[in-house]
Amino acid sequence: MAERKFEVEEVESAPEVPKAPPVGSAAVESRKPDFLEGFIREKPAATPAGEPGGDLYEAVIDALRSIYDPEIPVNIYDLGLIYNVELDDDHALVTMTLTTPHCPVAETMPGEVELRVGSVPGIGSAEVNLVWDPPWDPAKMSDEAKLEMGML
């Protein structure tokens, strides 16, 4: 291993660093917060109802959070079984999976999801797309679900 060497240079004095003017001085009072002016004045753009953060989208997510896996005391959304929610006008398309292909609720869960999502005010029709790729694994669970399961 190579030996490290340090060199020290001694100086008599260093150039003085200019300081900010004191609060309340004319120089500070004349400065305008122009860098935030447009940001503060503009209101945030409204989120479309069918986009994440919109009212209709959040109502669909709330409906999904009301469905619980019968074997695990966690809702299917926080469990990570819902891969995607797409809203197009009044039609909802939910892409989801199950914990295993041999899950005892494989026949009934997609139907329940379709009924619950279809019952959300503003949703005229719902469709569930059950996929097995990518397969579900515990890493897809939310932190709340992991905490409920004692995994955190």
C-alpha positions as CSV (number, residue, x, y, z in Angstrom):
1,M,0.0,0.0,0.0
2,A,1.3,3.4,-1.0
3,E,2.1,5.8,1.8
4,R,0.0,9.0,1.8
5,K,1.7,12.4,2.3
6,F,0.1,15.6,3.2
7,E,1.6,19.0,2.5
8,V,0.6,22.1,4.6
9,E,0.9,25.6,3.3
10,E,0.9,28.4,5.7
11,V,-0.4,31.8,4.7
12,E,-0.2,35.2,6.3
13,S,-3.8,36.3,5.4
14,A,-6.7,35.3,3.2
15,P,-8.8,37.6,1.0
16,E,-11.9,38.8,2.8
17,V,-15.2,37.2,1.8
18,P,-18.1,39.7,1.1
19,K,-20.9,39.3,3.6
20,A,-24.6,39.5,2.9
21,P,-26.2,42.9,3.8
22,P,-28.0,43.0,7.1
23,V,-31.7,42.3,7.2
24,G,-33.7,45.6,6.9
25,S,-31.1,47.4,4.9
26,A,-32.0,49.1,1.6
27,A,-30.2,46.4,-0.5
28,V,-32.3,43.7,1.0
29,E,-35.6,45.6,0.8
30,S,-35.1,46.4,-2.9
31,R,-34.7,42.7,-3.8
32,K,-37.9,41.1,-5.2
33,P,-38.7,37.3,-4.9
34,D,-39.0,37.1,-8.7
35,F,-37.9,33.5,-8.7
36,L,-41.1,32.4,-7.0
37,E,-43.5,35.1,-8.4
38,G,-45.0,32.9,-11.1
39,F,-45.1,29.8,-9.0
40,I,-46.9,31.5,-6.1
41,R,-49.5,33.2,-8.4
42,E,-50.4,30.2,-10.5
43,K,-52.9,27.7,-9.1
44,P,-52.0,24.0,-9.6
45,A,-53.6,22.5,-12.7
46,A,-56.7,20.4,-12.0
47,T,-56.1,16.7,-12.1
48,P,-58.5,15.0,-14.6
49,A,-61.0,12.7,-12.7
50,G,-59.7,9.5,-14.5
51,E,-56.0,10.2,-13.8
52,P,-54.1,9.2,-10.7
53,G,-55.0,11.7,-8.1
54,G,-58.3,12.5,-9.7
55,D,-61.6,11.9,-7.8
56,L,-62.9,9.1,-9.9
57,Y,-59.5,7.3,-9.9
58,E,-59.2,7.6,-6.2
59,A,-62.8,6.3,-5.8
60,V,-61.9,3.2,-7.8
61,I,-58.8,2.7,-5.6
62,D,-60.9,3.0,-2.5
63,A,-63.3,0.4,-3.9
64,L,-60.3,-1.9,-4.5
65,R,-59.0,-1.3,-0.9
66,S,-62.4,-2.6,0.4
67,I,-61.7,-6.1,-1.0
68,Y,-59.8,-8.3,1.3
69,D,-57.9,-11.6,0.5
70,P,-59.8,-14.2,2.5
71,E,-56.5,-15.9,3.6
72,I,-54.5,-12.8,4.4
73,P,-55.9,-9.9,6.5
74,V,-54.8,-7.3,3.9
75,N,-56.8,-5.6,1.1
76,I,-55.9,-6.6,-2.4
77,Y,-54.6,-3.2,-3.4
78,D,-52.0,-3.0,-0.5
79,L,-51.2,-6.6,-1.1
80,G,-49.9,-5.7,-4.5
81,L,-52.4,-7.8,-6.5
82,I,-53.5,-4.7,-8.6
83,Y,-51.0,-4.0,-11.3
84,N,-52.8,-1.2,-13.2
85,V,-56.1,0.7,-13.3
86,E,-57.0,2.5,-16.5
87,L,-60.1,4.7,-16.8
88,D,-61.5,5.7,-20.1
89,D,-64.6,7.9,-19.8
90,D,-66.9,5.6,-17.7
91,H,-65.0,2.4,-18.5
92,A,-62.5,0.9,-16.0
93,L,-59.9,-1.7,-16.9
94,V,-58.2,-3.3,-13.9
95,T,-55.1,-5.5,-14.5
96,M,-54.5,-7.8,-11.5
97,T,-53.0,-11.1,-10.4
98,L,-53.5,-13.5,-7.6
99,T,-50.9,-14.7,-5.0
100,T,-50.8,-18.1,-6.9
101,P,-52.6,-19.7,-9.8
102,H,-54.0,-22.2,-7.4
103,C,-55.5,-19.6,-5.2
104,P,-58.9,-20.7,-3.8
105,V,-60.5,-17.5,-4.9
106,A,-59.2,-17.6,-8.4
107,E,-62.7,-18.1,-9.8
108,T,-64.5,-15.5,-7.6
109,M,-62.0,-12.7,-7.0
110,P,-62.0,-11.2,-10.5
111,G,-65.8,-11.2,-10.5
112,E,-65.9,-9.4,-7.1
113,V,-63.3,-6.8,-8.3
114,E,-65.5,-6.2,-11.4
115,L,-68.6,-5.8,-9.3
116,R,-67.0,-3.4,-6.8
117,V,-65.3,-1.3,-9.4
118,G,-68.5,-1.2,-11.5
119,S,-70.5,0.0,-8.5
120,V,-68.3,3.2,-8.1
121,P,-70.4,6.3,-9.1
122,G,-69.1,7.5,-12.5
123,I,-68.1,4.0,-13.7
124,G,-70.5,2.6,-16.2
125,S,-68.6,-0.7,-17.0
126,A,-65.6,-2.5,-15.5
127,E,-63.4,-5.1,-16.9
128,V,-60.8,-7.2,-15.1
129,N,-57.7,-8.6,-16.8
130,L,-56.2,-11.4,-14.8
131,V,-52.5,-11.9,-15.6
132,W,-49.8,-14.2,-14.2
133,D,-46.8,-12.4,-15.6
134,P,-45.1,-10.9,-13.7
135,P,-45.9,-13.3,-10.9
136,W,-46.9,-11.9,-7.5
137,D,-44.3,-11.8,-4.8
138,P,-44.2,-10.2,-1.3
139,A,-42.0,-7.4,-2.6
140,K,-45.1,-5.9,-4.3
141,M,-46.8,-5.4,-0.9
142,S,-47.1,-1.8,0.4
143,D,-45.4,-0.9,3.6
144,E,-48.8,-0.8,5.4
145,A,-49.5,-4.4,4.3
146,K,-46.0,-5.6,5.4
147,L,-46.5,-3.9,8.8
148,E,-49.9,-5.6,9.1
149,M,-48.3,-9.0,8.3
150,G,-45.4,-8.4,10.7
151,M,-42.9,-8.3,7.9
152,L,-41.4,-4.9,8.9
